[in-house]
């Protein structure tokens, strides 16, 4: 399957953007008063949002890798032409 250069750039940019956004979210989650119970244990709010963050990191990474591979394929194609 071939991915166009424009789509590859978009996918890579989305992967990077996703990491930037979710790192910020993870920091804010860790510092949130709603994330920790008075005894110091994690609340349901923290657990659900931590899972959401991890899944988003994984999906952002996968999408970014697809974009990177697409750009590399286009670069190799240009180099061999």
Backbone as a chain_set.jsonl record, in Angstrom:
{"seq": "XXXXXXXXXXXXXXXXXXXXXXXXXXXXXXXXXXXXXXXXXXXXXXXXXXXXXXXXXXXXXXXXXXXXXXXXXXXXXXXXX", "coords": {"N": [[0.844, -1.177, 0.0], [0.544, 2.205, -0.829], [1.22, 5.363, 0.55], [0.375, 8.675, 0.136], [2.622, 11.508, -0.184], [1.713, 13.843, 1.078], [-0.233, 12.822, 2.819], [1.416, 11.251, 4.4], [2.987, 13.214, 5.661], [0.977, 14.509, 7.1], [0.161, 12.412, 8.839], [2.525, 11.945, 10.306], [2.828, 14.477, 11.51], [0.487, 14.521, 13.023], [1.023, 12.419, 14.818], [3.208, 13.494, 16.269], [1.996, 15.806, 17.324], [0.021, 14.588, 18.885], [1.583, 13.355, 20.891], [2.67, 15.634, 22.141], [0.357, 16.91, 23.156], [-0.715, 14.89, 24.853], [1.337, 14.432, 26.673], [1.31, 16.822, 28.091], [-1.293, 16.611, 29.135], [-0.96, 14.332, 30.766], [0.846, 15.289, 32.696], [-0.763, 17.258, 33.899], [-2.827, 15.624, 34.851], [-1.476, 14.067, 36.764], [-0.914, 15.993, 38.667], [-3.406, 16.754, 39.514], [-6.002, 17.373, 41.867], [-8.177, 15.726, 41.882], [-7.232, 13.29, 41.14], [-6.089, 11.837, 43.172], [-6.814, 10.128, 46.15], [-7.573, 11.045, 49.591], [-5.982, 9.357, 51.169], [-3.82, 8.935, 49.568], [-3.971, 7.106, 47.539], [-4.703, 6.128, 44.134], [-7.47, 7.489, 42.369], [-10.603, 6.504, 40.796], [-10.992, 8.253, 38.703], [-8.344, 8.968, 38.067], [-7.314, 6.459, 37.217], [-8.925, 5.776, 34.965], [-8.346, 7.939, 33.247], [-5.594, 7.682, 33.027], [-5.387, 5.262, 31.645], [-6.632, 6.057, 29.259], [-4.742, 7.938, 28.439], [-2.428, 6.346, 28.019], [-3.322, 4.645, 25.936], [-3.755, 6.595, 23.984], [-1.133, 7.542, 23.624], [-0.01, 5.229, 22.502], [-1.546, 4.932, 20.128], [-0.977, 7.404, 18.886], [1.757, 7.07, 18.495], [1.787, 4.847, 16.732], [0.44, 5.945, 14.509], [2.169, 8.056, 13.876], [4.473, 6.582, 13.205], [3.604, 5.273, 10.88], [3.349, 7.503, 9.2], [6.048, 8.37, 9.162], [7.299, 6.15, 7.952], [6.053, 6.256, 5.466], [7.072, 8.709, 4.48], [9.804, 8.078, 4.392], [9.758, 6.069, 2.445], [9.017, 7.57, 0.21], [11.264, 9.206, 0.026], [13.286, 7.352, -0.53], [12.364, 6.462, -2.981], [12.637, 8.747, -4.541], [15.39, 9.034, -4.427], [16.297, 6.848, -5.845], [15.431, 7.346, -8.356]], "CA": [[0.0, 0.0, 0.0], [1.289, 3.458, -0.88], [0.626, 6.53, 1.201], [0.876, 9.872, -0.533], [3.545, 12.309, 0.623], [0.905, 14.729, 1.911], [-0.829, 12.022, 3.894], [2.517, 10.871, 5.288], [3.32, 14.391, 6.47], [-0.138, 14.688, 8.038], [0.211, 11.356, 9.859], [3.661, 12.213, 11.174], [2.504, 15.666, 12.302], [-0.524, 14.12, 14.0], [1.697, 11.635, 15.854], [3.971, 14.42, 17.11], [1.008, 16.634, 18.032], [-0.606, 13.737, 19.891], [2.515, 13.219, 22.014], [2.767, 16.915, 22.851], [-0.902, 17.12, 23.88], [-0.929, 13.907, 25.913], [2.325, 14.654, 27.739], [0.748, 17.909, 28.892], [-2.431, 16.064, 29.87], [-0.465, 13.428, 31.808], [1.371, 16.128, 33.78], [-1.91, 17.858, 34.593], [-3.525, 14.549, 35.557], [-0.673, 13.696, 37.927], [-0.986, 17.076, 39.644], [-4.803, 17.042, 39.808], [-6.549, 16.978, 43.171], [-9.174, 14.666, 41.664], [-6.552, 12.044, 40.799], [-5.593, 11.141, 44.355], [-7.671, 10.087, 47.34], [-6.874, 11.59, 50.765], [-4.973, 8.414, 51.676], [-2.716, 8.876, 48.607], [-4.2, 6.118, 46.483], [-5.272, 6.645, 42.885], [-8.935, 7.431, 42.265], [-11.117, 5.993, 39.526], [-10.729, 9.316, 37.73], [-6.956, 8.824, 37.64], [-7.133, 5.195, 36.502], [-9.565, 5.878, 33.645], [-7.614, 8.892, 32.412], [-4.265, 7.115, 32.77], [-5.582, 4.293, 30.554], [-6.883, 6.865, 28.065], [-3.465, 8.54, 28.052], [-1.555, 5.297, 27.482], [-3.864, 4.256, 24.632], [-3.512, 7.704, 23.063], [0.295, 7.497, 23.3], [0.217, 4.104, 21.589], [-2.126, 5.254, 18.822], [-0.185, 8.495, 18.315], [3.017, 6.485, 18.042], [1.516, 4.03, 15.542], [0.114, 6.842, 13.41], [3.409, 8.737, 13.525], [5.359, 5.618, 12.534], [3.092, 5.12, 9.51], [3.747, 8.703, 8.468], [7.503, 8.336, 8.986], [7.611, 5.121, 6.946], [5.615, 6.778, 4.176], [8.046, 9.71, 4.04], [11.05, 7.378, 4.037], [9.543, 5.382, 1.166], [9.062, 8.585, -0.83], [12.652, 9.645, -0.096], [14.019, 6.272, -1.222], [11.889, 6.448, -4.356], [13.262, 9.896, -5.212], [16.835, 8.796, -4.52], [16.578, 5.826, -6.868], [14.959, 7.811, -9.685]], "C": [[0.888, 1.238, 0.0], [0.503, 4.561, -0.201], [1.214, 7.753, 0.506], [1.789, 10.656, 0.41], [2.773, 13.226, 1.565], [0.272, 14.005, 3.085], [0.235, 11.595, 4.895], [2.901, 12.017, 6.211], [2.236, 14.615, 7.528], [-0.07, 13.662, 9.163], [1.366, 11.576, 10.831], [3.387, 13.415, 12.076], [1.466, 15.329, 13.375], [0.104, 13.326, 15.143], [2.48, 12.516, 16.813], [3.024, 15.264, 17.952], [0.352, 15.842, 19.153], [0.299, 13.578, 21.105], [2.595, 14.499, 22.819], [1.529, 17.131, 23.72], [-1.015, 16.167, 25.065], [0.135, 13.97, 26.997], [1.824, 15.746, 28.674], [-0.416, 17.401, 29.738], [-1.97, 15.179, 31.024], [0.106, 14.211, 32.989], [0.235, 16.735, 34.595], [-2.693, 16.819, 35.386], [-2.787, 14.199, 36.841], [-0.808, 14.726, 39.05], [-2.415, 17.405, 40.089], [-5.206, 16.564, 41.204], [-7.538, 15.833, 43.042], [-8.526, 13.312, 41.415], [-6.183, 11.204, 42.012], [-6.586, 11.242, 45.509], [-6.881, 10.664, 48.519], [-5.798, 10.66, 51.341], [-3.799, 8.234, 50.715], [-2.895, 7.869, 47.502], [-4.84, 6.783, 45.263], [-6.79, 6.493, 42.909], [-9.325, 6.792, 40.931], [-10.874, 6.982, 38.395], [-9.304, 9.185, 37.18], [-6.78, 7.574, 36.775], [-7.702, 5.277, 35.091], [-8.764, 6.797, 32.731], [-6.184, 8.44, 32.131], [-4.345, 6.09, 31.639], [-5.802, 5.03, 29.236], [-5.575, 7.465, 27.543], [-2.536, 7.511, 27.413], [-2.028, 4.859, 26.095], [-3.598, 5.348, 23.596], [-2.042, 7.794, 22.678], [0.581, 6.387, 22.287], [-0.33, 4.4, 20.191], [-1.363, 6.382, 18.131], [1.139, 7.992, 17.77], [2.816, 5.688, 16.763], [1.231, 4.908, 14.326], [1.357, 7.582, 12.937], [4.387, 7.83, 12.783], [4.893, 5.384, 11.102], [3.495, 6.315, 8.652], [5.238, 8.716, 8.176], [7.898, 7.329, 7.916], [7.202, 5.585, 5.552], [6.59, 7.807, 3.62], [9.37, 9.066, 3.637], [10.913, 6.67, 2.699], [9.594, 6.378, 0.017], [10.491, 9.083, -1.051], [13.49, 8.61, -0.836], [13.636, 6.241, -2.693], [12.535, 7.585, -5.163], [14.743, 9.668, -5.412], [17.177, 7.801, -5.625], [16.169, 6.275, -8.267], [15.991, 8.627, -10.407]], "O": [[1.868, 1.309, 0.742], [-0.713, 4.675, -0.356], [2.427, 7.839, 0.316], [1.738, 10.493, 1.629], [3.144, 13.369, 2.73], [0.246, 14.515, 4.206], [-0.014, 11.577, 6.101], [3.116, 11.813, 7.406], [2.533, 14.876, 8.693], [-0.23, 14.02, 10.33], [1.205, 11.412, 12.04], [3.679, 13.375, 13.272], [1.564, 15.804, 14.507], [-0.242, 13.533, 16.306], [2.43, 12.317, 18.027], [3.228, 15.419, 19.157], [0.149, 16.364, 20.249], [-0.175, 13.658, 22.238], [2.587, 14.459, 24.049], [1.646, 17.496, 24.89], [-1.371, 16.589, 26.165], [-0.136, 13.597, 28.138], [1.902, 15.615, 29.895], [-0.514, 17.724, 30.922], [-2.511, 15.258, 32.127], [-0.117, 13.849, 34.144], [0.266, 16.727, 35.826], [-3.172, 17.111, 36.482], [-3.409, 14.051, 37.892], [-0.814, 14.377, 40.231], [-2.604, 18.254, 40.96], [-4.8, 15.492, 41.653], [-7.721, 15.056, 43.98], [-9.204, 12.286, 41.473], [-5.985, 9.995, 41.896], [-7.122, 12.312, 45.797], [-5.656, 10.76, 48.454], [-4.823, 11.124, 51.931], [-2.88, 7.468, 51.002], [-2.054, 7.779, 46.608], [-5.435, 7.856, 45.36], [-7.322, 5.499, 43.403], [-8.484, 6.573, 40.059], [-10.584, 6.588, 37.265], [-9.089, 9.281, 35.971], [-6.159, 7.637, 35.714], [-7.037, 4.893, 34.129], [-8.53, 6.467, 31.569], [-5.624, 8.788, 31.092], [-3.472, 6.053, 30.773], [-5.222, 4.664, 28.214], [-5.34, 7.491, 26.335], [-1.926, 7.782, 26.379], [-1.216, 4.72, 25.181], [-3.253, 5.048, 22.454], [-1.727, 8.092, 21.526], [1.327, 6.59, 21.33], [0.342, 4.149, 19.19], [-1.128, 6.324, 16.924], [1.592, 8.431, 16.713], [3.585, 5.833, 15.812], [1.729, 4.637, 13.233], [1.578, 7.722, 11.734], [5.05, 8.264, 11.841], [5.723, 5.304, 10.197], [3.93, 6.151, 7.512], [5.65, 9.037, 7.061], [8.739, 7.622, 7.066], [7.911, 5.342, 4.576], [6.904, 7.788, 2.43], [9.984, 9.47, 2.649], [11.85, 6.669, 1.901], [10.149, 6.074, -1.039], [10.886, 9.351, -2.186], [14.315, 8.965, -1.678], [14.487, 6.02, -3.555], [12.925, 7.4, -6.316], [15.302, 10.055, -6.438], [18.225, 7.906, -6.262], [16.535, 5.637, -9.254], [15.746, 9.084, -11.523]]}, "num_chains": 1, "name": "protein.A"}
